[in-house]
């Protein structure tokens, strides 16, 4: 099982860095090349903390709207 702070590596998939930017007082996720990640719902992103003491890490959680999704049933 992966820890929340452990990056997941997938072969043949490039890893990118995400940035949280303040847009009119709201945290919004962008890719490292400046592209906004789509379908984010306003007023739903927030910061929270994981861990205790020196291992405490500031995290950001965002919510996304999904209108339709393909079924994952084989």
C-alpha positions in Angstrom: 0.0 0.0 0.0 1.3 3.4 -0.9 1.8 6.1 1.7 0.0 9.4 0.9 3.5 11.0 0.5 5.0 8.3 -1.7 5.0 9.1 -5.4 3.4 6.5 -7.7 5.5 5.6 -10.6 3.8 4.3 -13.8 6.0 3.1 -16.7 5.8 5.3 -19.9 4.0 8.1 -18.1 5.8 11.4 -17.5 5.6 12.8 -14.0 4.7 16.5 -13.6 4.7 18.8 -10.6 1.5 20.5 -9.5 1.4 24.0 -8.1 -1.4 25.6 -6.0 -2.0 29.2 -6.9 -4.3 31.7 -5.3 -6.9 32.9 -7.7 -9.3 35.5 -6.1 -8.7 33.9 -2.6 -9.2 30.3 -3.8 -6.5 27.6 -4.1 -6.4 26.3 -7.7 -4.3 23.5 -9.0 -2.0 24.1 -12.0 0.5 21.9 -13.8 4.2 23.0 -13.7 3.9 24.5 -17.2 1.1 26.8 -16.1 -2.0 24.9 -17.3 -5.0 24.9 -15.0 -6.4 21.4 -14.2 -10.0 21.5 -15.4 -13.3 20.9 -13.7 -12.2 22.2 -10.3 -15.1 23.4 -8.2 -14.8 26.8 -6.6 -14.7 27.1 -2.9 -13.9 23.4 -2.5 -10.0 23.4 -2.3 -8.4 23.6 1.1 -5.2 23.1 2.9 -4.8 20.5 5.7 -1.9 18.9 7.6 -0.7 15.3 7.9 1.6 14.0 10.6 2.9 15.4 13.8 5.9 17.3 15.0 8.8 17.6 12.5 7.1 15.2 10.1 4.0 17.4 9.8 3.4 18.2 6.1 1.1 20.9 4.6 -1.2 19.3 2.0 -3.8 20.7 -0.5 -7.0 18.9 -1.4 -9.2 19.9 -4.4 -12.6 18.7 -5.5 -13.4 18.1 -9.2 -16.7 17.9 -11.0 -17.3 14.8 -13.0 -20.4 14.8 -15.3 -19.8 11.4 -17.0 -17.4 8.6 -16.5 -16.8 5.4 -18.3 -17.6 2.3 -16.3 -14.6 0.4 -14.9 -16.5 -2.9 -15.0 -14.8 -5.3 -17.4 
